[in-house]
Amino acid sequence: MEIHQVKQRLIMTSRLDGLGHLPIKVLQSVSGSTLVALDPIGVKNGDWVFTIANSAARTAAGDDEILTDLTVAGIIDNWPTQTE
């Protein structure tokens, strides 16, 4: 599991059937890297979240057949920012 901040929703006009229909979010890690993840819980921009990666990400997305390696698994309340 890792901690990320939600930056925006990624809008896709077309996608593989194996990705399902869950929203896709752009995330930024604490170290500054940018990633994308499926969002089965409905997070909003600015939320701090923890993610589940690799094969467990498919289960976290709710379907072991979904093609994903990163899924948002929860929202973190009161996560301190770098300036705090």
PyMOL Python script that loads the backbone (N, CA, C, O; Angstrom):
from pymol import cmd

cmd.read_pdbstr("""\
ATOM      1  N   MET A   1       0.844  -1.183   0.000  1.00  0.00           N
ATOM      2  CA  MET A   1       0.000   0.000   0.000  1.00  0.00           C
ATOM      3  C   MET A   1       0.881   1.234   0.000  1.00  0.00           C
ATOM      4  O   MET A   1       1.955   1.255   0.601  1.00  0.00           O
ATOM      5  N   GLU A   2       0.405   2.258  -0.684  1.00  0.00           N
ATOM      6  CA  GLU A   2       1.091   3.542  -0.723  1.00  0.00           C
ATOM      7  C   GLU A   2       0.076   4.659  -0.550  1.00  0.00           C
ATOM      8  O   GLU A   2      -1.127   4.456  -0.712  1.00  0.00           O
ATOM      9  N   ILE A   3       0.579   5.844  -0.218  1.00  0.00           N
ATOM     10  CA  ILE A   3      -0.277   7.009  -0.019  1.00  0.00           C
ATOM     11  C   ILE A   3      -0.087   7.958  -1.189  1.00  0.00           C
ATOM     12  O   ILE A   3       1.036   8.229  -1.614  1.00  0.00           O
ATOM     13  N   HIS A   4      -1.219   8.465  -1.708  1.00  0.00           N
ATOM     14  CA  HIS A   4      -1.217   9.382  -2.849  1.00  0.00           C
ATOM     15  C   HIS A   4      -2.252  10.471  -2.626  1.00  0.00           C
ATOM     16  O   HIS A   4      -3.150  10.335  -1.794  1.00  0.00           O
ATOM     17  N   GLN A   5      -2.112  11.563  -3.389  1.00  0.00           N
ATOM     18  CA  GLN A   5      -3.134  12.604  -3.408  1.00  0.00           C
ATOM     19  C   GLN A   5      -3.813  12.594  -4.774  1.00  0.00           C
ATOM     20  O   GLN A   5      -3.150  12.499  -5.806  1.00  0.00           O
ATOM     21  N   VAL A   6      -5.130  12.693  -4.770  1.00  0.00           N
ATOM     22  CA  VAL A   6      -5.908  12.702  -6.010  1.00  0.00           C
ATOM     23  C   VAL A   6      -5.760  14.067  -6.667  1.00  0.00           C
ATOM     24  O   VAL A   6      -5.990  15.096  -6.031  1.00  0.00           O
ATOM     25  N   LYS A   7      -5.375  14.074  -7.944  1.00  0.00           N
ATOM     26  CA  LYS A   7      -5.201  15.318  -8.678  1.00  0.00           C
ATOM     27  C   LYS A   7      -6.382  15.622  -9.589  1.00  0.00           C
ATOM     28  O   LYS A   7      -6.847  16.760  -9.641  1.00  0.00           O
ATOM     29  N   GLN A   8      -6.872  14.611 -10.312  1.00  0.00           N
ATOM     30  CA  GLN A   8      -8.005  14.848 -11.220  1.00  0.00           C
ATOM     31  C   GLN A   8      -8.555  13.528 -11.712  1.00  0.00           C
ATOM     32  O   GLN A   8      -7.945  12.474 -11.534  1.00  0.00           O
ATOM     33  N   ARG A   9      -9.726  13.604 -12.338  1.00  0.00           N
ATOM     34  CA  ARG A   9     -10.318  12.441 -13.001  1.00  0.00           C
ATOM     35  C   ARG A   9      -9.770  12.384 -14.423  1.00  0.00           C
ATOM     36  O   ARG A   9      -9.635  13.410 -15.089  1.00  0.00           O
ATOM     37  N   LEU A  10      -9.465  11.200 -14.867  1.00  0.00           N
ATOM     38  CA  LEU A  10      -8.981  10.995 -16.228  1.00  0.00           C
ATOM     39  C   LEU A  10     -10.168  10.585 -17.090  1.00  0.00           C
ATOM     40  O   LEU A  10     -10.787   9.549 -16.847  1.00  0.00           O
ATOM     41  N   ILE A  11     -10.483  11.388 -18.087  1.00  0.00           N
ATOM     42  CA  ILE A  11     -11.607  11.107 -18.974  1.00  0.00           C
ATOM     43  C   ILE A  11     -11.079  10.340 -20.182  1.00  0.00           C
ATOM     44  O   ILE A  11     -10.127  10.773 -20.831  1.00  0.00           O
ATOM     45  N   MET A  12     -11.695   9.207 -20.479  1.00  0.00           N
ATOM     46  CA  MET A  12     -11.287   8.378 -21.606  1.00  0.00           C
ATOM     47  C   MET A  12     -12.485   8.196 -22.534  1.00  0.00           C
ATOM     48  O   MET A  12     -13.562   7.798 -22.090  1.00  0.00           O
ATOM     49  N   THR A  13     -12.301   8.486 -23.814  1.00  0.00           N
ATOM     50  CA  THR A  13     -13.397   8.321 -24.774  1.00  0.00           C
ATOM     51  C   THR A  13     -13.566   6.871 -25.195  1.00  0.00           C
ATOM     52  O   THR A  13     -14.622   6.491 -25.701  1.00  0.00           O
ATOM     53  N   SER A  14     -12.538   6.062 -24.992  1.00  0.00           N
ATOM     54  CA  SER A  14     -12.593   4.653 -25.351  1.00  0.00           C
ATOM     55  C   SER A  14     -11.649   3.882 -24.445  1.00  0.00           C
ATOM     56  O   SER A  14     -10.581   4.380 -24.089  1.00  0.00           O
ATOM     57  N   ARG A  15     -12.035   2.672 -24.073  1.00  0.00           N
ATOM     58  CA  ARG A  15     -11.163   1.843 -23.254  1.00  0.00           C
ATOM     59  C   ARG A  15     -11.445   0.378 -23.511  1.00  0.00           C
ATOM     60  O   ARG A  15     -12.513   0.017 -24.007  1.00  0.00           O
ATOM     61  N   LEU A  16     -10.484  -0.461 -23.173  1.00  0.00           N
ATOM     62  CA  LEU A  16     -10.653  -1.907 -23.286  1.00  0.00           C
ATOM     63  C   LEU A  16     -11.777  -2.377 -22.389  1.00  0.00           C
ATOM     64  O   LEU A  16     -11.981  -1.822 -21.309  1.00  0.00           O
ATOM     65  N   ASP A  17     -12.511  -3.392 -22.819  1.00  0.00           N
ATOM     66  CA  ASP A  17     -13.575  -3.960 -21.985  1.00  0.00           C
ATOM     67  C   ASP A  17     -13.036  -4.442 -20.647  1.00  0.00           C
ATOM     68  O   ASP A  17     -13.732  -4.373 -19.635  1.00  0.00           O
ATOM     69  N   GLY A  18     -11.801  -4.928 -20.638  1.00  0.00           N
ATOM     70  CA  GLY A  18     -11.203  -5.463 -19.417  1.00  0.00           C
ATOM     71  C   GLY A  18     -10.954  -4.435 -18.333  1.00  0.00           C
ATOM     72  O   GLY A  18     -10.668  -4.802 -17.193  1.00  0.00           O
ATOM     73  N   LEU A  19     -11.056  -3.146 -18.663  1.00  0.00           N
ATOM     74  CA  LEU A  19     -10.898  -2.102 -17.645  1.00  0.00           C
ATOM     75  C   LEU A  19     -12.189  -1.821 -16.887  1.00  0.00           C
ATOM     76  O   LEU A  19     -12.176  -1.095 -15.893  1.00  0.00           O
ATOM     77  N   GLY A  20     -13.284  -2.378 -17.338  1.00  0.00           N
ATOM     78  CA  GLY A  20     -14.559  -2.140 -16.667  1.00  0.00           C
ATOM     79  C   GLY A  20     -15.022  -0.704 -16.871  1.00  0.00           C
ATOM     80  O   GLY A  20     -14.602  -0.038 -17.817  1.00  0.00           O
ATOM     81  N   HIS A  21     -15.882  -0.232 -15.984  1.00  0.00           N
ATOM     82  CA  HIS A  21     -16.440   1.112 -16.116  1.00  0.00           C
ATOM     83  C   HIS A  21     -16.208   1.971 -14.892  1.00  0.00           C
ATOM     84  O   HIS A  21     -16.915   2.959 -14.691  1.00  0.00           O
ATOM     85  N   LEU A  22     -15.230   1.616 -14.065  1.00  0.00           N
ATOM     86  CA  LEU A  22     -14.921   2.425 -12.891  1.00  0.00           C
ATOM     87  C   LEU A  22     -14.214   3.707 -13.308  1.00  0.00           C
ATOM     88  O   LEU A  22     -13.495   3.723 -14.307  1.00  0.00           O
ATOM     89  N   PRO A  23     -14.417   4.795 -12.539  1.00  0.00           N
ATOM     90  CA  PRO A  23     -13.677   6.025 -12.819  1.00  0.00           C
ATOM     91  C   PRO A  23     -12.171   5.786 -12.675  1.00  0.00           C
ATOM     92  O   PRO A  23     -11.732   4.943 -11.892  1.00  0.00           O
ATOM     93  N   ILE A  24     -11.402   6.536 -13.439  1.00  0.00           N
ATOM     94  CA  ILE A  24      -9.947   6.468 -13.367  1.00  0.00           C
ATOM     95  C   ILE A  24      -9.450   7.809 -12.861  1.00  0.00           C
ATOM     96  O   ILE A  24      -9.846   8.852 -13.384  1.00  0.00           O
ATOM     97  N   LYS A  25      -8.586   7.798 -11.849  1.00  0.00           N
ATOM     98  CA  LYS A  25      -8.081   9.030 -11.247  1.00  0.00           C
ATOM     99  C   LYS A  25      -6.576   9.155 -11.455  1.00  0.00           C
ATOM    100  O   LYS A  25      -5.846   8.164 -11.461  1.00  0.00           O
ATOM    101  N   VAL A  26      -6.133  10.401 -11.626  1.00  0.00           N
ATOM    102  CA  VAL A  26      -4.709  10.717 -11.683  1.00  0.00           C
ATOM    103  C   VAL A  26      -4.271  11.013 -10.258  1.00  0.00           C
ATOM    104  O   VAL A  26      -4.874  11.836  -9.570  1.00  0.00           O
ATOM    105  N   LEU A  27      -3.221  10.335  -9.824  1.00  0.00           N
ATOM    106  CA  LEU A  27      -2.722  10.475  -8.460  1.00  0.00           C
ATOM    107  C   LEU A  27      -1.290  10.976  -8.469  1.00  0.00           C
ATOM    108  O   LEU A  27      -0.551  10.767  -9.431  1.00  0.00           O
ATOM    109  N   GLN A  28      -0.906  11.644  -7.384  1.00  0.00           N
ATOM    110  CA  GLN A  28       0.487  12.029  -7.198  1.00  0.00           C
ATOM    111  C   GLN A  28       0.975  11.423  -5.893  1.00  0.00           C
ATOM    112  O   GLN A  28       0.332  11.556  -4.852  1.00  0.00           O
ATOM    113  N   SER A  29       2.128  10.751  -5.962  1.00  0.00           N
ATOM    114  CA  SER A  29       2.682  10.123  -4.761  1.00  0.00           C
ATOM    115  C   SER A  29       3.340  11.170  -3.879  1.00  0.00           C
ATOM    116  O   SER A  29       3.569  12.302  -4.305  1.00  0.00           O
ATOM    117  N   VAL A  30       3.636  10.786  -2.665  1.00  0.00           N
ATOM    118  CA  VAL A  30       4.315  11.672  -1.726  1.00  0.00           C
ATOM    119  C   VAL A  30       5.664  12.097  -2.295  1.00  0.00           C
ATOM    120  O   VAL A  30       6.108  13.218  -2.047  1.00  0.00           O
ATOM    121  N   SER A  31       6.323  11.226  -3.050  1.00  0.00           N
ATOM    122  CA  SER A  31       7.622  11.543  -3.651  1.00  0.00           C
ATOM    123  C   SER A  31       7.503  12.379  -4.923  1.00  0.00           C
ATOM    124  O   SER A  31       8.515  12.838  -5.452  1.00  0.00           O
ATOM    125  N   GLY A  32       6.272  12.586  -5.428  1.00  0.00           N
ATOM    126  CA  GLY A  32       6.055  13.450  -6.578  1.00  0.00           C
ATOM    127  C   GLY A  32       5.764  12.747  -7.891  1.00  0.00           C
ATOM    128  O   GLY A  32       5.494  13.423  -8.883  1.00  0.00           O
ATOM    129  N   SER A  33       5.805  11.423  -7.944  1.00  0.00           N
ATOM    130  CA  SER A  33       5.521  10.732  -9.202  1.00  0.00           C
ATOM    131  C   SER A  33       4.015  10.727  -9.481  1.00  0.00           C
ATOM    132  O   SER A  33       3.200  10.805  -8.561  1.00  0.00           O
ATOM    133  N   THR A  34       3.661  10.634 -10.767  1.00  0.00           N
ATOM    134  CA  THR A  34       2.271  10.639 -11.201  1.00  0.00           C
ATOM    135  C   THR A  34       1.862   9.234 -11.629  1.00  0.00           C
ATOM    136  O   THR A  34       2.591   8.555 -12.352  1.00  0.00           O
ATOM    137  N   LEU A  35       0.682   8.809 -11.170  1.00  0.00           N
ATOM    138  CA  LEU A  35       0.156   7.481 -11.478  1.00  0.00           C
ATOM    139  C   LEU A  35      -1.317   7.598 -11.799  1.00  0.00           C
ATOM    140  O   LEU A  35      -1.931   8.634 -11.543  1.00  0.00           O
ATOM    141  N   VAL A  36      -1.892   6.542 -12.358  1.00  0.00           N
ATOM    142  CA  VAL A  36      -3.342   6.467 -12.538  1.00  0.00           C
ATOM    143  C   VAL A  36      -3.847   5.199 -11.855  1.00  0.00           C
ATOM    144  O   VAL A  36      -3.149   4.186 -11.798  1.00  0.00           O
ATOM    145  N   ALA A  37      -5.065   5.275 -11.341  1.00  0.00           N
ATOM    146  CA  ALA A  37      -5.636   4.143 -10.614  1.00  0.00           C
ATOM    147  C   ALA A  37      -7.142   4.096 -10.822  1.00  0.00           C
ATOM    148  O   ALA A  37      -7.775   5.126 -11.056  1.00  0.00           O
ATOM    149  N   LEU A  38      -7.706   2.917 -10.736  1.00  0.00           N
ATOM    150  CA  LEU A  38      -9.157   2.775 -10.740  1.00  0.00           C
ATOM    151  C   LEU A  38      -9.695   3.247  -9.392  1.00  0.00           C
ATOM    152  O   LEU A  38      -9.042   3.089  -8.361  1.00  0.00           O
ATOM    153  N   ASP A  39     -10.888   3.824  -9.414  1.00  0.00           N
ATOM    154  CA  ASP A  39     -11.483   4.397  -8.205  1.00  0.00           C
ATOM    155  C   ASP A  39     -12.863   3.799  -7.933  1.00  0.00           C
ATOM    156  O   ASP A  39     -13.863   4.349  -8.393  1.00  0.00           O
ATOM    157  N   PRO A  40     -12.941   2.694  -7.201  1.00  0.00           N
ATOM    158  CA  PRO A  40     -14.240   2.098  -6.910  1.00  0.00           C
ATOM    159  C   PRO A  40     -15.000   2.770  -5.758  1.00  0.00           C
ATOM    160  O   PRO A  40     -16.158   2.433  -5.509  1.00  0.00           O
ATOM    161  N   ILE A  41     -14.357   3.726  -5.048  1.00  0.00           N
ATOM    162  CA  ILE A  41     -15.015   4.303  -3.870  1.00  0.00           C
ATOM    163  C   ILE A  41     -15.489   5.747  -4.049  1.00  0.00           C
ATOM    164  O   ILE A  41     -16.220   6.261  -3.203  1.00  0.00           O
ATOM    165  N   GLY A  42     -15.088   6.403  -5.128  1.00  0.00           N
ATOM    166  CA  GLY A  42     -15.589   7.747  -5.396  1.00  0.00           C
ATOM    167  C   GLY A  42     -14.852   8.861  -4.679  1.00  0.00           C
ATOM    168  O   GLY A  42     -15.479   9.659  -3.983  1.00  0.00           O
ATOM    169  N   VAL A  43     -13.547   8.938  -4.829  1.00  0.00           N
ATOM    170  CA  VAL A  43     -12.767   9.995  -4.194  1.00  0.00           C
ATOM    171  C   VAL A  43     -12.868  11.281  -5.001  1.00  0.00           C
ATOM    172  O   VAL A  43     -13.246  11.260  -6.172  1.00  0.00           O
ATOM    173  N   LYS A  44     -12.528  12.403  -4.368  1.00  0.00           N
ATOM    174  CA  LYS A  44     -12.583  13.684  -5.073  1.00  0.00           C
ATOM    175  C   LYS A  44     -11.191  14.308  -5.121  1.00  0.00           C
ATOM    176  O   LYS A  44     -10.295  13.905  -4.379  1.00  0.00           O
ATOM    177  N   ASN A  45     -11.020  15.285  -5.992  1.00  0.00           N
ATOM    178  CA  ASN A  45      -9.740  15.955  -6.133  1.00  0.00           C
ATOM    179  C   ASN A  45      -9.277  16.517  -4.790  1.00  0.00           C
ATOM    180  O   ASN A  45     -10.064  17.104  -4.046  1.00  0.00           O
ATOM    181  N   GLY A  46      -7.994  16.331  -4.490  1.00  0.00           N
ATOM    182  CA  GLY A  46      -7.425  16.819  -3.238  1.00  0.00           C
ATOM    183  C   GLY A  46      -7.425  15.799  -2.124  1.00  0.00           C
ATOM    184  O   GLY A  46      -6.675  15.952  -1.160  1.00  0.00           O
ATOM    185  N   ASP A  47      -8.247  14.750  -2.221  1.00  0.00           N
ATOM    186  CA  ASP A  47      -8.267  13.711  -1.182  1.00  0.00           C
ATOM    187  C   ASP A  47      -6.919  13.005  -1.110  1.00  0.00           C
ATOM    188  O   ASP A  47      -6.265  12.785  -2.129  1.00  0.00           O
ATOM    189  N   TRP A  48      -6.515  12.655   0.103  1.00  0.00           N
ATOM    190  CA  TRP A  48      -5.375  11.772   0.312  1.00  0.00           C
ATOM    191  C   TRP A  48      -5.924  10.359   0.426  1.00  0.00           C
ATOM    192  O   TRP A  48      -6.877  10.118   1.167  1.00  0.00           O
ATOM    193  N   VAL A  49      -5.329   9.427  -0.303  1.00  0.00           N
ATOM    194  CA  VAL A  49      -5.850   8.066  -0.362  1.00  0.00           C
ATOM    195  C   VAL A  49      -4.716   7.056  -0.192  1.00  0.00           C
ATOM    196  O   VAL A  49      -3.541   7.388  -0.350  1.00  0.00           O
ATOM    197  N   PHE A  50      -5.089   5.831   0.129  1.00  0.00           N
ATOM    198  CA  PHE A  50      -4.105   4.753   0.043  1.00  0.00           C
ATOM    199  C   PHE A  50      -4.543   3.821  -1.072  1.00  0.00           C
ATOM    200  O   PHE A  50      -5.733   3.640  -1.328  1.00  0.00           O
ATOM    201  N   THR A  51      -3.553   3.237  -1.729  1.00  0.00           N
ATOM    202  CA  THR A  51      -3.812   2.402  -2.890  1.00  0.00           C
ATOM    203  C   THR A  51      -3.289   0.993  -2.668  1.00  0.00           C
ATOM    204  O   THR A  51      -2.400   0.757  -1.849  1.00  0.00           O
ATOM    205  N   ILE A  52      -3.853   0.080  -3.408  1.00  0.00           N
ATOM    206  CA  ILE A  52      -3.407  -1.313  -3.409  1.00  0.00           C
ATOM    207  C   ILE A  52      -2.920  -1.623  -4.814  1.00  0.00           C
ATOM    208  O   ILE A  52      -3.585  -1.300  -5.799  1.00  0.00           O
ATOM    209  N   ALA A  53      -1.750  -2.254  -4.898  1.00  0.00           N
ATOM    210  CA  ALA A  53      -1.108  -2.480  -6.191  1.00  0.00           C
ATOM    211  C   ALA A  53      -1.022  -3.961  -6.539  1.00  0.00           C
ATOM    212  O   ALA A  53      -1.305  -4.843  -5.728  1.00  0.00           O
ATOM    213  N   ASN A  54      -0.618  -4.188  -7.786  1.00  0.00           N
ATOM    214  CA  ASN A  54      -0.342  -5.514  -8.332  1.00  0.00           C
ATOM    215  C   ASN A  54      -1.611  -6.362  -8.412  1.00  0.00           C
ATOM    216  O   ASN A  54      -2.690  -5.818  -8.646  1.00  0.00           O
ATOM    217  N   SER A  55      -1.512  -7.666  -8.225  1.00  0.00           N
ATOM    218  CA  SER A  55      -2.674  -8.531  -8.421  1.00  0.00           C
ATOM    219  C   SER A  55      -3.772  -8.265  -7.391  1.00  0.00           C
ATOM    220  O   SER A  55      -4.945  -8.498  -7.683  1.00  0.00           O
ATOM    221  N   ALA A  56      -3.427  -7.786  -6.201  1.00  0.00           N
ATOM    222  CA  ALA A  56      -4.439  -7.458  -5.195  1.00  0.00           C
ATOM    223  C   ALA A  56      -5.297  -6.267  -5.629  1.00  0.00           C
ATOM    224  O   ALA A  56      -6.415  -6.098  -5.142  1.00  0.00           O
ATOM    225  N   ALA A  57      -4.778  -5.441  -6.543  1.00  0.00           N
ATOM    226  CA  ALA A  57      -5.546  -4.295  -7.038  1.00  0.00           C
ATOM    227  C   ALA A  57      -6.802  -4.743  -7.775  1.00  0.00           C
ATOM    228  O   ALA A  57      -7.822  -4.056  -7.744  1.00  0.00           O
ATOM    229  N   ARG A  58      -6.730  -5.873  -8.423  1.00  0.00           N
ATOM    230  CA  ARG A  58      -7.907  -6.398  -9.134  1.00  0.00           C
ATOM    231  C   ARG A  58      -9.012  -6.770  -8.162  1.00  0.00           C
ATOM    232  O   ARG A  58     -10.182  -6.465  -8.393  1.00  0.00           O
ATOM    233  N   THR A  59      -8.642  -7.424  -7.085  1.00  0.00           N
ATOM    234  CA  THR A  59      -9.619  -7.778  -6.056  1.00  0.00           C
ATOM    235  C   THR A  59     -10.184  -6.516  -5.410  1.00  0.00           C
ATOM    236  O   THR A  59     -11.388  -6.428  -5.166  1.00  0.00           O
ATOM    237  N   ALA A  60      -9.319  -5.538  -5.131  1.00  0.00           N
ATOM    238  CA  ALA A  60      -9.770  -4.285  -4.518  1.00  0.00           C
ATOM    239  C   ALA A  60     -10.731  -3.527  -5.431  1.00  0.00           C
ATOM    240  O   ALA A  60     -11.595  -2.795  -4.947  1.00  0.00           O
ATOM    241  N   ALA A  61     -10.589  -3.697  -6.746  1.00  0.00           N
ATOM    242  CA  ALA A  61     -11.489  -3.043  -7.698  1.00  0.00           C
ATOM    243  C   ALA A  61     -12.861  -3.720  -7.734  1.00  0.00           C
ATOM    244  O   ALA A  61     -13.808  -3.179  -8.305  1.00  0.00           O
ATOM    245  N   GLY A  62     -12.964  -4.896  -7.129  1.00  0.00           N
ATOM    246  CA  GLY A  62     -14.251  -5.575  -7.052  1.00  0.00           C
ATOM    247  C   GLY A  62     -14.449  -6.685  -8.057  1.00  0.00           C
ATOM    248  O   GLY A  62     -15.513  -7.303  -8.098  1.00  0.00           O
ATOM    249  N   ASP A  63     -13.423  -6.951  -8.881  1.00  0.00           N
ATOM    250  CA  ASP A  63     -13.552  -7.989  -9.901  1.00  0.00           C
ATOM    251  C   ASP A  63     -12.160  -8.456 -10.292  1.00  0.00           C
ATOM    252  O   ASP A  63     -11.367  -7.673 -10.814  1.00  0.00           O
ATOM    253  N   ASP A  64     -11.858  -9.707 -10.049  1.00  0.00           N
ATOM    254  CA  ASP A  64     -10.533 -10.248 -10.355  1.00  0.00           C
ATOM    255  C   ASP A  64     -10.228 -10.279 -11.851  1.00  0.00           C
ATOM    256  O   ASP A  64      -9.088 -10.534 -12.237  1.00  0.00           O
ATOM    257  N   GLU A  65     -11.218 -10.026 -12.695  1.00  0.00           N
ATOM    258  CA  GLU A  65     -11.007 -10.016 -14.142  1.00  0.00           C
ATOM    259  C   GLU A  65     -10.646  -8.634 -14.682  1.00  0.00           C
ATOM    260  O   GLU A  65     -10.240  -8.513 -15.838  1.00  0.00           O
ATOM    261  N   ILE A  66     -10.789  -7.583 -13.858  1.00  0.00           N
ATOM    262  CA  ILE A  66     -10.467  -6.225 -14.306  1.00  0.00           C
ATOM    263  C   ILE A  66      -8.957  -6.099 -14.494  1.00  0.00           C
ATOM    264  O   ILE A  66      -8.175  -6.584 -13.676  1.00  0.00           O
ATOM    265  N   LEU A  67      -8.562  -5.445 -15.577  1.00  0.00           N
ATOM    266  CA  LEU A  67      -7.143  -5.265 -15.891  1.00  0.00           C
ATOM    267  C   LEU A  67      -6.622  -3.989 -15.236  1.00  0.00           C
ATOM    268  O   LEU A  67      -6.681  -2.910 -15.826  1.00  0.00           O
ATOM    269  N   THR A  68      -6.113  -4.119 -14.016  1.00  0.00           N
ATOM    270  CA  THR A  68      -5.533  -2.971 -13.324  1.00  0.00           C
ATOM    271  C   THR A  68      -4.399  -3.433 -12.427  1.00  0.00           C
ATOM    272  O   THR A  68      -4.387  -4.564 -11.939  1.00  0.00           O
ATOM    273  N   ASP A  69      -3.454  -2.541 -12.222  1.00  0.00           N
ATOM    274  CA  ASP A  69      -2.363  -2.798 -11.286  1.00  0.00           C
ATOM    275  C   ASP A  69      -2.372  -1.808 -10.133  1.00  0.00           C
ATOM    276  O   ASP A  69      -1.501  -1.866  -9.265  1.00  0.00           O
ATOM    277  N   LEU A  70      -3.354  -0.888 -10.110  1.00  0.00           N
ATOM    278  CA  LEU A  70      -3.436   0.085  -9.021  1.00  0.00           C
ATOM    279  C   LEU A  70      -4.891   0.475  -8.803  1.00  0.00           C
ATOM    280  O   LEU A  70      -5.582   0.870  -9.742  1.00  0.00           O
ATOM    281  N   THR A  71      -5.356   0.362  -7.556  1.00  0.00           N
ATOM    282  CA  THR A  71      -6.738   0.679  -7.201  1.00  0.00           C
ATOM    283  C   THR A  71      -6.758   1.499  -5.925  1.00  0.00           C
ATOM    284  O   THR A  71      -6.044   1.192  -4.971  1.00  0.00           O
ATOM    285  N   VAL A  72      -7.582   2.547  -5.907  1.00  0.00           N
ATOM    286  CA  VAL A  72      -7.785   3.331  -4.691  1.00  0.00           C
ATOM    287  C   VAL A  72      -8.582   2.465  -3.716  1.00  0.00           C
ATOM    288  O   VAL A  72      -9.619   1.905  -4.072  1.00  0.00           O
ATOM    289  N   ALA A  73      -8.085   2.363  -2.482  1.00  0.00           N
ATOM    290  CA  ALA A  73      -8.738   1.482  -1.514  1.00  0.00           C
ATOM    291  C   ALA A  73      -9.357   2.217  -0.329  1.00  0.00           C
ATOM    292  O   ALA A  73     -10.193   1.648   0.372  1.00  0.00           O
ATOM    293  N   GLY A  74      -8.968   3.463  -0.090  1.00  0.00           N
ATOM    294  CA  GLY A  74      -9.543   4.187   1.032  1.00  0.00           C
ATOM    295  C   GLY A  74      -9.120   5.639   1.047  1.00  0.00           C
ATOM    296  O   GLY A  74      -8.107   6.010   0.454  1.00  0.00           O
ATOM    297  N   ILE A  75      -9.914   6.469   1.740  1.00  0.00           N
ATOM    298  CA  ILE A  75      -9.631   7.893   1.899  1.00  0.00           C
ATOM    299  C   ILE A  75      -9.022   8.097   3.280  1.00  0.00           C
ATOM    300  O   ILE A  75      -9.509   7.552   4.271  1.00  0.00           O
ATOM    301  N   ILE A  76      -7.953   8.886   3.334  1.00  0.00           N
ATOM    302  CA  ILE A  76      -7.281   9.181   4.603  1.00  0.00           C
ATOM    303  C   ILE A  76      -7.771  10.537   5.096  1.00  0.00           C
ATOM    304  O   ILE A  76      -7.705  11.524   4.363  1.00  0.00           O
ATOM    305  N   ASP A  77      -8.259  10.593   6.325  1.00  0.00           N
ATOM    306  CA  ASP A  77      -8.689  11.858   6.925  1.00  0.00           C
ATOM    307  C   ASP A  77      -7.513  12.502   7.652  1.00  0.00           C
ATOM    308  O   ASP A  77      -6.734  11.816   8.313  1.00  0.00           O
ATOM    309  N   ASN A  78      -7.391  13.806   7.529  1.00  0.00           N
ATOM    310  CA  ASN A  78      -6.391  14.596   8.256  1.00  0.00           C
ATOM    311  C   ASN A  78      -4.957  14.179   7.985  1.00  0.00           C
ATOM    312  O   ASN A  78      -4.158  14.075   8.916  1.00  0.00           O
ATOM    313  N   TRP A  79      -4.618  13.940   6.724  1.00  0.00           N
ATOM    314  CA  TRP A  79      -3.230  13.605   6.359  1.00  0.00           C
ATOM    315  C   TRP A  79      -2.426  14.893   6.358  1.00  0.00           C
ATOM    316  O   TRP A  79      -2.819  15.848   5.687  1.00  0.00           O
ATOM    317  N   PRO A  80      -1.305  14.959   7.088  1.00  0.00           N
ATOM    318  CA  PRO A  80      -0.517  16.196   7.103  1.00  0.00           C
ATOM    319  C   PRO A  80       0.176  16.441   5.765  1.00  0.00           C
ATOM    320  O   PRO A  80       0.755  15.521   5.187  1.00  0.00           O
ATOM    321  N   THR A  81       0.118  17.669   5.275  1.00  0.00           N
ATOM    322  CA  THR A  81       0.799  18.008   4.023  1.00  0.00           C
ATOM    323  C   THR A  81       2.267  18.274   4.313  1.00  0.00           C
ATOM    324  O   THR A  81       2.672  18.320   5.475  1.00  0.00           O
ATOM    325  N   GLN A  82       3.073  18.450   3.262  1.00  0.00           N
ATOM    326  CA  GLN A  82       4.508  18.676   3.409  1.00  0.00           C
ATOM    327  C   GLN A  82       4.800  19.962   4.189  1.00  0.00           C
ATOM    328  O   GLN A  82       5.843  20.051   4.837  1.00  0.00           O
ATOM    329  N   THR A  83       3.915  20.955   4.147  1.00  0.00           N
ATOM    330  CA  THR A  83       4.149  22.232   4.818  1.00  0.00           C
ATOM    331  C   THR A  83       3.760  22.222   6.277  1.00  0.00           C
ATOM    332  O   THR A  83       4.119  23.140   7.015  1.00  0.00           O
ATOM    333  N   GLU A  84       3.032  21.202   6.715  1.00  0.00           N
ATOM    334  CA  GLU A  84       2.569  21.159   8.112  1.00  0.00           C
ATOM    335  C   GLU A  84       3.620  20.549   9.009  1.00  0.00           C
ATOM    336  O   GLU A  84       3.408  20.431  10.216  1.00  0.00           O
TER     337      GLU A  84
END
""", "prot")
cmd.dss("prot")
cmd.show_as("cartoon", "prot")
cmd.util.cbc("prot")
cmd.orient("prot")
